[in-house]
């Protein structure tokens, strides 16, 4: 029983760490996207392509 509790706690800690890393990745990607929008001046993908006639 103690071994099962220990393994469950270890799994929970790994899940928490994975969640924190996922949040950091999403925040970094968002920052990169916002910088690109500010740099290019385009706020949507449609702005960068030609419109069909």
Secondary structure in CASP SS format (residue, H / E / C, confidence):
PFRMAT SS
TARGET T0000
AUTHOR 0000-0000-0000
METHOD secondary structure of the structure
MODEL  1
X C 1.00
X H 1.00
X H 1.00
X H 1.00
X H 1.00
X H 1.00
X H 1.00
X H 1.00
X H 1.00
X H 1.00
X H 1.00
X H 1.00
X H 1.00
X H 1.00
X H 1.00
X H 1.00
X H 1.00
X H 1.00
X H 1.00
X H 1.00
X H 1.00
X H 1.00
X H 1.00
X H 1.00
X H 1.00
X H 1.00
X H 1.00
X H 1.00
X H 1.00
X H 1.00
X H 1.00
X H 1.00
X H 1.00
X H 1.00
X H 1.00
X H 1.00
X H 1.00
X H 1.00
X H 1.00
X H 1.00
X C 1.00
X C 1.00
X C 1.00
X C 1.00
X H 1.00
X H 1.00
X H 1.00
X H 1.00
X C 1.00
X C 1.00
X C 1.00
X C 1.00
X C 1.00
END
